[in-house]
Amino acid sequence: MTRHALLAALLGTAILAGCGGDDTTAAPPDAAGTDSIRIAEFLYDPDPATVKAGTKISVTNADDAPHTLTEEGGSPPSFDSDTIKGKATGSVTFTTPGTFKYYCQFHPTMKGTVTVVK
């Protein structure tokens, strides 16, 4: 390959690479939000979580013990999964945008955080 042909090929590659658009406007990878939360070994996963307001989230309890996913400090709580027995699945719907802390009513040291986006 001649030097001019090589230079033309490199220039063409550089120009095409620049045509990908502006990545700064791309949504963050978790912008679509979480569609499930798993409880295992007395931990919530993912934690922290991001969910879209109004989305019903599946909560799977992989432990043998019962758990809840209940808003911490809300009176009444704005979200609560009720009791999810061991090896069972429940759900919770997050309706209000914001960042919230939650916990398990049976095991108050189990805590997590969720950000609810529009």
C-alpha positions in Angstrom: 0.0 0.0 0.0 1.4 3.4 -0.9 1.9 6.1 1.7 -0.9 8.2 0.1 -3.4 5.3 0.1 -2.5 4.5 3.8 -3.0 8.1 4.7 -6.3 8.3 2.9 -7.5 5.1 4.7 -6.5 6.4 8.1 -8.2 9.8 7.4 -11.4 8.0 6.3 -11.4 5.9 9.4 -11.0 9.0 11.6 -13.8 10.8 9.8 -16.2 7.8 10.2 -15.3 7.4 13.9 -16.3 11.0 14.4 -19.8 10.5 12.9 -21.1 8.6 15.9 -22.8 11.6 17.4 -22.6 13.3 20.7 -22.5 10.7 23.5 -23.1 13.4 26.1 -26.9 13.3 25.3 -27.1 9.5 25.7 -29.2 8.3 28.7 -27.3 6.7 31.5 -27.3 2.9 31.4 -29.7 2.6 34.3 -32.0 5.4 33.1 -34.7 2.8 32.2 -34.6 1.7 35.8 -34.7 -1.5 37.6 -37.6 -3.9 37.1 -36.7 -6.2 40.0 -35.1 -6.3 43.4 -33.6 -9.4 44.9 -33.3 -10.2 48.6 -30.5 -12.6 49.3 -28.4 -13.2 52.5 -30.4 -10.4 54.2 -29.3 -7.8 51.5 -31.2 -5.9 48.8 -29.8 -6.1 45.3 -29.4 -3.8 43.5 -28.7 -1.2 46.2 -29.0 1.6 45.4 -31.7 1.1 42.8 -33.2 3.4 40.2 -36.8 2.9 39.1 -39.3 4.7 37.0 -42.3 6.3 38.9 -45.4 4.1 38.6 -43.5 0.9 37.8 -44.5 -2.3 39.6 -41.2 -3.9 40.7 -40.9 -7.6 41.4 -39.2 -8.4 44.7 -37.8 -11.9 45.0 -36.9 -13.2 48.4 -34.1 -15.8 48.0 -33.8 -16.2 51.8 -35.7 -18.6 54.0 -36.8 -15.8 56.4 -39.7 -13.5 55.5 -38.8 -9.9 54.5 -40.4 -6.7 53.5 -39.4 -3.7 51.4 -40.9 -0.8 53.3 -40.3 3.0 53.1 -38.3 4.1 56.1 -39.8 7.0 58.0 -43.0 7.3 55.9 -46.1 7.4 58.1 -47.9 5.8 56.4 -45.1 4.5 54.1 -45.5 5.6 50.4 -44.5 2.0 49.4 -44.6 -1.3 51.1 -44.3 -4.8 49.7 -46.1 -6.4 52.7 -44.6 -9.7 53.9 -42.7 -11.7 51.3 -42.3 -15.2 52.7 -39.0 -17.1 52.2 -38.4 -18.3 48.6 -41.4 -16.2 47.4 -41.9 -13.2 45.2 -43.8 -10.0 46.0 -44.0 -6.6 44.5 -43.9 -2.9 45.3 -44.9 0.1 43.2 -42.9 3.3 43.5 -45.2 6.3 42.6 -43.5 9.5 43.8 -40.2 10.7 42.3 -37.4 11.3 44.7 -34.8 9.3 46.7 -36.1 7.1 49.5 -34.6 4.9 52.1 -36.3 1.5 52.8 -35.9 -1.3 55.2 -37.2 -4.7 56.2 -39.8 -4.6 59.0 -38.6 -8.0 60.3 -34.9 -7.1 60.2 -34.5 -3.4 60.7 -30.8 -3.5 60.0 -31.6 -4.5 56.4 -31.7 -1.2 54.5 -31.5 0.1 51.0 -32.0 3.2 48.9 -34.1 3.8 45.8 -34.2 6.7 43.4 -37.6 7.1 41.7 -37.4 9.0 38.4 -40.1 10.3 36.1 
